[in-house]
Amino acid sequence: MRRWAAQHGPWLDRAAAPSSVSDSAPTLRTCSRAGTDTSRARREDRTAAGPRLGTLRDFLTTEAGGAIVLLAATLTALVWANSPWRDSYVQLWATDITLAAGDFRLSYDLGHWVNDGLMTLFFLLVGMELRREFDMGEFRERRRVQVPVIAALGGMLLPVAIFLAITPAGEAARGWAMVMATDTAFAVGVLALVGRRSSLRLRIFLLTLVIVDDVAAISVIAVVHSTNVQPLALVAGVALLGAMVVLRRIGAGTSWIYVALAWGSGWPPRPRGASHGGRCRRRPADRRPPAAPRVAPGSDRRDPSVPPAAEPCARGRSCAPHHHVTLAERAT
């Protein structure tokens, strides 16, 4: 009897296993049904505004959606500024906004927060995108940069010539430098309206053009329309900017060093943001030829990614056509 139990005991244990699984099946089905009911209840608890908010969120995250919002805000501002309520428009931009933490206080009006804060972040992103093109994209061949730079110079000089041609000499003609700048945000917004129908090269060309135009125009305006130019401060700003270029060339310094140099240089925030974005180096793509497939000695298995005709070349043998002998053919 003991010998029979030793021989048939494992078989009896295996036979009893399905019954335990079947006993636990109702419990599993009950848990699954409870989870389904919970998820259904969560879906039913959602309000009718949920899908609409999701659609609005998806619209605002697209480039075309942002461009439409930008154009709508522009039209609203033009109508508001030329309406009988123009004083409230001016007061809106003069509203003071203060950030305070303990003894620290930072207070500017709304116009300064937008122009010197948010626009700096915008130019930072634009500079990062251009840096990527210099490292991995269209501008890896430096001669391609000449075309947008020349176009930017033409976009600066031609408006000045038109302005001086139609403006009489005198006090009004002194504003010639104001027509040189191109609004980068509007240029990118108009291009975003086209969406995917525009080529990547057109986008990169326009970004480079407006960045060169905007930075050069801001520099000219700062020099021409400044009432009290301090040569020592100007030389110090150029020297700090040159130090940033040298540090980037030799690959030294941390991000905090560049932030301190840019802050002390006294340059406007938008060129500062573009220069910091251009400092971010992207890792170029690996353009080395693929390595030869590793085949174990005496093995008939080959790399499936390499076709049979190219496999001998990858192994360093002759590239003459040959017949690959399979295991089935060897067995016969």
HELIX and SHEET records of a PDB file:
HELIX    1   1 ARG A    2  ASP A   45  1                                  44    
HELIX    2   2 ALA A   49  THR A   61  1                                  13    
HELIX    3   3 GLU A   63  ALA A   81  1                                  19    
HELIX    4   4 ARG A   86  TRP A   93  1                                   8    
HELIX    5   5 LEU A  110  HIS A  112  1                                   3    
HELIX    6   6 TRP A  113  LEU A  118  3                                   6    
HELIX    7   7 MET A  119  MET A  136  1                                  18    
HELIX    8   8 GLU A  138  ARG A  140  5                                   3    
HELIX    9   9 ARG A  142  VAL A  145  5                                   4    
HELIX   10  10 GLN A  146  ILE A  166  1                                  21    
HELIX   11  11 ALA A  172  VAL A  179  5                                   8    
HELIX   12  12 THR A  184  VAL A  194  1                                  11    
HELIX   13  13 GLY A  195  ARG A  197  5                                   3    
HELIX   14  14 LEU A  200  VAL A  224  1                                  25    
HELIX   15  15 PRO A  231  ILE A  250  1                                  20    
HELIX   16  16 SER A  255  SER A  265  1                                  11    
HELIX   17  17 PRO A  269  ARG A  279  1                                  11    
HELIX   18  18 GLU A  311  ARG A  315  1                                   5    
HELIX   19  19 LEU A  327  ALA A  331  1                                   5    
SHEET    1   A 2 ASP A  96  ALA A 101  0                                        
SHEET    2   A 2 PHE A 104  ASP A 109 -1                                        
END                                                                             
